[in-house]
Amino acid sequence: MKPAKKMLESIHQSKMSFKKHLIISIVIRIFLVYYGEVQDSLSEIQYTDVDYRVVTDGASHVLNLNSPFKRHTYRYTPLLAYLVLPNLLLHHSFGKFVFSLFDIFIGVLIKWILLNCYRGNKISIEKKLLKLETLNNRNKYLIKRKNEILNSSNETLPPKYIRMAEISAYFWLYNPLTMVIATRGNGDCVSCSLVLASLYFLLKNEQTVLQFFTAGIFLGISIHFRLYPIGFCLAFYLTTLDKQLETIKDHLQAILMPNAKQLALVAGTITSLTVSTGLFYYLYGYQYLYESMLFHLVRKDTRHNFSLYFYQQYLSSNFDISLLEKILTFLPQLVLIVIITLRYGKHRQTVGSALFAIAFVMVAYNPVVTSQYFVWFLSLLPLSVKNFKNIGMRKAVFIPVMWFISQGGWLLPAYLLEFRGWNTFEFIWIQSIVFFFSNILILQMLVTNYDMAYNYKID
């Protein structure tokens, strides 16, 4: 009884510790929101994201029973405008606090997902061991224990695995970049939290049809908020399979002959996406479809863009984009997404890492790349931290340092262009190339040092 008591006490202490970290994270974000107000009043470099002001203006139109798209450059789901209505009724920074709460919730979801994965892996291992035992020994205790495992998805975990899940969550909760992005008033943390909520239900150990339908509901809403989760759909779809895929025939059968879980996932996704999109199309017409969805397929950004395609867009800003040019722009990331999905997106144990790599590729190869896009993959990176055991301290330090330095090299000429009026377009283009290749090198290093196994051992 004593070892069990000690374990429960350790788990309780771990939970209390995690709660304290959540409180600290909330306090930091509250401080940053109020710091932002001071900077906005004193500096020409505004802390508040320009998108926050656009969404607030859109909310003012909604408050007057008009379309949020009456505000020029409003290119988001109307749900964001509804979400920040209290900006006009209570306090102008209300939306920043809301986005910060979603930001905190992402950290909680990371912990829940990893605990779920650890439990699922433990249950899988114990079931296999007990199956071997019961084949050779019809002991009533073993048979009873096997039935308990089969009917339970909440097996007690050793404290070290709970601690690992919490440490992974801290990679998000204390990430200065993501904290700043949320407290500046950017709403991408909403779509990120919806993606993680979908992944949480996808990986729950009960494996019920309702569970997969719920996962689809969250996936569909996340696509409604941002188009990038479309790239995750195939990985979600294949993860629901109960068998290994080896040949081309196996893959075709898995896609063309769905099981009940896949049908539930697809039904949930289509339902939520169709309802949300249909509702706002009814309210705001074609302008909603174009501004919130279609525009992002033809968008150009010649001033705030980390993309490799930045200079090309600048030089061709007065010309229409041809269909062939658009296909060639998106083809590299499409090919990579399919390859990553077929390599890592077919297994429950590796789907989180697959989503991270897919999001990373989508951002790195996108024609438009802004700072808030980074949260798309940074919110998924903590799910893979436990699998980078062979990366070593040097690489662990080198990767973020190189990433931030390559960003800083871009930000300097961008600042001179934006605030000093210098003609630094060519320097920005050169730094965009440097940033792109540093991203590719980082992804290569992470994939090379990725360990697919959870390395879970029964204590």
C-alpha positions in Angstrom: 0.0 0.0 0.0 2.9 2.4 0.7 4.3 2.5 -2.8 0.8 3.1 -4.2 0.2 5.9 -1.7 3.5 7.5 -2.6 2.6 7.4 -6.3 -0.8 9.0 -5.7 0.9 11.7 -3.6 3.5 12.3 -6.3 0.8 12.6 -9.0 -1.2 15.0 -6.8 1.9 17.2 -6.3 2.5 17.1 -10.0 -1.0 18.3 -10.7 -0.6 21.1 -8.2 2.7 22.1 -9.7 1.1 22.2 -13.2 -1.7 24.4 -11.8 0.9 26.8 -10.4 2.5 27.0 -13.8 -0.8 27.8 -15.4 -1.3 30.6 -13.0 2.2 32.0 -13.7 1.5 31.8 -17.4 -1.8 33.7 -17.0 -0.1 36.4 -15.0 2.7 36.8 -17.6 0.1 37.2 -20.4 -1.9 39.7 -18.4 1.3 41.7 -17.8 2.0 41.6 -21.6 -1.5 42.9 -22.5 -1.1 45.9 -20.2 2.6 46.4 -21.3 1.3 46.5 -24.9 -1.0 49.4 -24.0 1.9 51.4 -22.7 4.1 50.7 -25.7 1.2 51.6 -28.1 1.0 55.0 -26.4 4.7 55.8 -26.4 6.3 54.1 -29.4 5.9 54.3 -33.2 6.3 50.5 -33.2 2.9 49.4 -32.1 2.6 46.3 -29.9 -1.0 45.7 -30.8 -1.4 43.6 -34.0 -2.9 45.5 -36.9 -5.2 42.5 -37.4 -6.7 43.1 -34.0 -7.7 46.6 -34.9 -9.2 45.2 -38.2 -11.2 42.6 -36.3 -12.4 45.1 -33.8 -13.6 47.4 -36.6 -15.4 44.4 -38.1 -17.1 43.9 -34.7 -18.3 47.5 -34.8 -20.1 46.8 -38.1 -21.6 43.6 -36.6 -22.8 45.6 -33.6 -24.6 47.9 -36.0 -26.2 44.8 -37.7 -24.0 45.1 -40.7 -21.5 42.8 -42.3 -18.0 42.7 -40.8 -16.7 42.7 -44.4 -17.6 46.3 -44.7 -14.3 46.9 -43.0 -11.6 47.0 -45.7 -9.1 44.1 -45.3 -11.4 42.1 -43.0 -10.6 38.6 -44.2 -11.5 36.2 -41.3 -14.5 34.2 -40.2 -17.2 36.5 -38.8 -17.0 34.4 -35.6 -13.8 36.4 -34.7 -15.8 39.7 -34.9 -18.5 38.2 -32.7 -15.9 37.0 -30.3 -14.4 40.4 -29.8 -17.7 42.3 -29.5 -16.9 43.0 -25.8 -14.0 45.2 -27.1 -16.7 47.8 -27.9 -19.0 47.1 -24.9 -16.6 46.4 -22.0 -12.9 47.1 -22.7 -10.8 47.5 -25.9 -8.4 44.8 -24.7 -11.1 42.2 -24.0 -10.2 40.2 -27.1 -6.6 40.0 -26.1 -7.6 38.3 -22.9 -9.8 35.9 -24.7 -7.1 35.0 -27.1 -4.7 34.6 -24.2 -7.1 32.1 -22.6 -7.2 30.1 -25.8 -3.4 30.3 -25.7 -3.4 28.8 -22.2 -5.9 26.1 -23.2 -3.5 24.9 -25.9 -1.0 24.1 -23.1 -3.6 22.1 -21.2 -4.6 20.2 -24.4 -1.0 19.3 -25.0 -0.8 17.7 -21.6 -4.1 15.9 -22.1 -3.1 14.5 -25.5 0.3 13.2 -24.3 -1.2 11.6 -21.2 -3.8 10.0 -23.5 -1.0 8.7 -25.7 1.0 7.3 -22.7 -2.1 5.6 -21.3 -2.9 4.1 -24.7 0.6 2.8 -25.2 0.6 1.3 -21.7 -2.7 -0.4 -22.2 -1.6 -1.7 -25.6 1.6 -3.2 -24.1 -0.2 -4.7 -21.1 -2.9 -6.3 -23.4 -0.2 -7.9 -25.5 1.6 -9.3 -22.4 -1.6 -10.5 -20.8 -2.6 -12.1 -24.1 0.6 -14.2 -24.1 0.1 -15.1 -20.5 -3.5 -16.2 -20.9 -2.6 -18.3 -24.0 -0.3 -20.3 -21.9 -2.0 -20.1 -18.5 -5.8 -19.9 -18.0 -5.3 -18.3 -14.6 -8.5 -16.6 -13.5 -6.7 -13.6 -12.2 -4.9 -12.9 -15.5 -8.2 -13.3 -17.4 -9.9 -10.9 -15.0 -7.0 -8.4 -15.2 -7.1 -8.6 -19.0 -10.8 -7.7 -19.0 -10.2 -4.8 -16.6 -7.6 -3.4 -19.1 -9.9 -3.8 -22.0 -12.6 -1.9 -20.3 -10.4 0.9 -18.9 -8.8 3.8 -20.6 -7.7 5.6 -17.5 -4.8 3.4 -16.2 -2.6 5.1 -13.6 0.6 6.3 -15.1 4.0 6.5 -13.4 4.8 10.0 -12.3 7.7 10.4 -14.7 5.3 10.2 -17.7 3.0 12.7 -16.2 6.0 14.9 -15.6 7.1 14.5 -19.3 3.6 15.5 -20.5 3.7 18.6 -18.3 7.3 19.6 -19.5 6.1 19.3 -23.1 3.2 21.7 -22.2 5.7 24.2 -20.7 7.4 24.4 -24.1 4.2 26.2 -25.2 3.1 28.0 -22.0 6.5 29.7 -21.6 7.3 30.3 -25.3 7.9 34.0 -25.6 7.0 34.2 -29.3 3.6 32.5 -28.8 2.8 34.6 -25.7 3.6 37.8 -27.6 1.5 36.8 -30.6 -1.6 36.1 -28.5 -1.3 39.2 -26.3 -0.8 41.4 -29.4 -4.4 40.4 -30.3 -3.9 37.7 -32.9 -6.6 35.0 -33.1 -4.6 32.1 -34.6 -4.5 30.5 -31.2 -8.2 29.8 -31.6 -7.8 27.7 -34.7 -4.7 26.0 -33.1 -6.8 25.1 -30.0 -9.5 23.7 -32.2 -7.0 21.5 -34.1 -5.6 20.2 -30.8 -9.1 19.5 -29.4 -9.8 17.5 -32.6 -6.6 15.6 -32.1 -7.5 14.9 -28.4 -10.8 13.3 -29.4 -9.1 11.4 -32.3 -6.6 9.8 -29.9 -8.9 9.0 -27.0 -8.5 5.4 -26.0 -12.3 4.6 -26.0 -12.3 4.5 -29.8 -16.0 5.0 -30.1 -17.9 6.3 -33.2 -19.2 9.3 -31.2 -15.6 10.1 -30.3 -14.5 10.3 -34.0 -17.6 12.3 -34.9 -16.7 14.8 -32.2 -13.1 14.9 -33.6 -14.6 15.7 -37.0 -16.7 18.5 -35.5 -13.7 20.3 -34.1 -11.7 19.7 -37.3 -14.4 21.2 -39.5 -14.7 24.3 -37.2 -10.9 24.7 -37.3 -10.9 24.6 -41.1 -13.7 27.3 -41.0 -11.4 29.5 -38.9 -8.3 28.8 -41.0 -7.8 26.8 -44.2 -4.5 25.2 -43.1 -6.0 22.3 -41.2 -7.2 20.9 -44.6 -3.6 19.6 -44.9 -4.3 17.4 -41.8 -7.4 15.7 -43.1 -5.7 12.7 -44.8 -3.6 12.0 -41.6 -6.7 12.1 -39.5 -8.5 9.8 -41.9 -5.7 7.2 -42.0 -5.1 7.3 -38.3 -8.5 5.8 -37.6 -7.5 2.5 -39.3 -7.1 -0.7 -37.3 -4.5 -2.3 -39.6 -1.1 -1.6 -41.1 -0.8 -0.2 -44.6 2.1 -1.5 -46.7 1.1 -1.8 -50.4 -0.5 0.7 -52.8 -3.6 -1.6 -52.7 -3.8 -1.3 -48.9 -3.7 2.5 -49.1 -6.4 2.7 -51.9 -8.7 0.3 -49.9 -8.1 2.4 -46.8 -9.2 5.5 -48.6 -12.0 4.2 -50.9 -13.5 1.6 -48.4 -13.9 3.6 -45.1 -14.7 1.9 -41.8 -17.3 3.2 -39.3 -14.7 5.4 -37.5 -13.7 7.1 -40.7 -17.3 7.7 -41.8 -18.0 9.3 -38.4 -14.9 11.5 -38.7 -15.8 12.6 -42.2 -19.5 13.2 -41.2 -18.4 15.3 -38.3 -16.0 17.4 -40.4 -18.5 18.0 -43.2 -21.3 18.8 -40.8 -19.5 21.5 -38.8 -17.8 23.0 -41.9 -21.0 23.0 -44.0 -23.2 24.4 -41.2 -20.7 27.2 -40.2 -19.9 28.1 -43.9 -23.6 27.9 -45.0 -24.7 30.1 -42.1 -22.4 32.9 -42.9 -22.9 32.6 -46.6 -26.6 33.0 -45.9 -25.9 36.1 -43.8 -23.2 37.8 -45.9 -23.3 36.2 -49.3 -20.4 35.7 -51.8 -18.3 38.4 -50.2 -17.9 36.2 -47.1 -16.7 33.3 -49.2 -14.2 35.4 -51.1 -12.8 37.5 -48.3 -12.5 34.7 -45.7 -11.5 31.8 -47.9 -10.9 32.3 -51.6 -8.8 35.4 -51.1 -6.1 33.4 -49.2 -5.6 31.3 -52.3 -4.6 34.3 -54.4 -3.2 36.6 -51.7 -0.1 38.7 -52.3 1.9 40.4 -49.5 4.8 42.6 -50.5 5.6 44.2 -47.2 5.2 41.8 -44.2 6.1 38.5 -45.8 8.9 36.0 -44.8 8.1 33.9 -47.8 10.6 32.7 -50.4 8.2 34.0 -53.0 8.3 37.6 -51.5 10.3 39.3 -54.2 8.5 37.5 -57.0 5.2 38.9 -55.6 6.7 42.4 -55.3 7.9 42.4 -58.9 4.6 41.0 -60.2 2.3 43.0 -57.9 0.5 44.7 -60.8 0.0 41.4 -62.7 -2.6 38.7 -62.2 -1.4 35.3 -61.0 -1.8 32.6 -63.7 -3.2 29.2 -62.9 0.1 27.4 -63.8 2.0 29.7 -61.5 -0.4 29.0 -58.7 -0.1 25.2 -59.2 3.7 25.3 -59.3 3.7 27.4 -56.1 1.6 25.0 -54.1 2.8 21.7 -55.7 6.0 21.3 -53.6 4.2 21.5 -50.3 1.4 19.3 -51.6 3.9 16.5 -52.5 5.7 16.9 -49.2 2.4 16.8 -47.2 1.4 13.5 -48.9 4.9 12.0 -48.3 4.9 13.0 -44.6 1.3 11.7 -44.1 2.1 8.3 -45.6 5.2 8.1 -43.5 4.1 9.3 -40.1 0.3 10.1 -40.4 -1.0 6.5 -40.4 -0.2 5.6 -36.7 -1.7 6.9 -33.5 1.8 7.1 -32.0 3.2 9.4 -34.6 0.2 11.4 -35.9 1.0 14.4 -33.7 4.5 14.6 -35.1 3.1 14.2 -38.6 0.8 17.2 -38.1 3.7 19.3 -36.8 5.8 18.4 -39.9 2.9 19.1 -42.2 2.2 22.5 -40.6 5.9 23.3 -40.8 6.0 22.6 -44.5 2.8 24.5 -45.2 4.3 27.6 -43.5 7.8 27.3 -45.0 6.5 26.9 -48.6 3.5 29.2 -48.4 3.5 32.3 -50.7 2.6 34.4 -47.7 4.4 33.9 -44.3 3.8 36.2 -41.3 4.8 35.8 -37.7 1.4 34.6 -36.5 1.6 31.6 -38.9 4.4 30.2 -36.7 1.9 29.2 -34.0 0.4 26.7 -36.5 3.4 24.4 -36.0 4.7 25.6 -32.7 1.4 24.4 -31.0 2.1 20.9 -32.4 5.8 20.8 -31.7 5.5 19.9 -27.9 3.7 16.7 -28.9 7.0 15.5 -30.4 9.5 16.7 -27.7 9.6 13.3 -26.1 10.6 11.7 -29.4 13.7 13.9 -30.0 15.8 12.0 -27.4 18.8 11.6 -29.7 19.0 15.3 -30.8 21.7 16.2 -28.2 22.3 19.5 -26.4 24.2 21.2 -29.1 21.5 20.7 -31.7 18.8 21.5 -29.2 20.4 24.9 -28.6 21.5 25.5 -32.3 18.0 25.0 -33.8 16.1 27.7 -32.0 19.1 30.1 -32.1 19.4 29.7 -35.9 15.7 30.1 -36.3 15.5 33.4 -34.3 18.7 34.8 -35.9 17.4 34.1 -39.4 14.2 35.9 -38.4 16.1 38.8 -37.0 18.1 39.1 -40.2 14.8 39.5 -42.1 13.2 41.9 -39.5 16.0 44.5 -39.7 15.6 45.4 -43.5 11.8 45.0 -43.0 12.0 47.7 -40.3 14.1 50.0 -42.4 11.5 49.6 -45.2 8.4 50.1 -43.0 9.5 52.8 -40.7 12.4 54.5 -42.4 11.3 54.3 -46.0 14.5 52.8 -47.2 14.5 50.7 -50.4 15.5 47.4 -48.8 13.4 45.0 -51.0 16.4 43.1 -52.3 17.9 42.7 -48.8 14.5 41.4 -47.6 14.4 38.9 -50.5 17.9 37.6 -49.6 16.9 37.2 -46.0 13.7 35.4 -47.1 16.0 32.9 -48.9 18.2 32.5 -45.8 15.1 32.0 -43.6 13.6 29.4 -46.0 16.8 27.3 -46.1 17.2 27.5 -42.3 13.7 26.2 -42.0 14.4 23.3 -44.3 17.6 22.5 -42.4 15.7 22.6 -39.1 13.0 20.2 -40.4 15.7 17.9 -41.8 17.5 17.8 -38.4 14.2 17.1 -36.5 13.1 14.3 -38.9 16.6 12.7 -38.8 16.6 12.7 -35.0 13.0 11.6 -34.6 12.5 8.4 -32.7 9.1 6.8 -33.7 9.0 4.6 -30.5 7.6 6.0 -27.3 10.1 3.9 -25.4 7.5 3.2 -22.8 8.5 0.5 -20.3 6.1 -0.9 -17.7 7.5 0.1 -14.2 
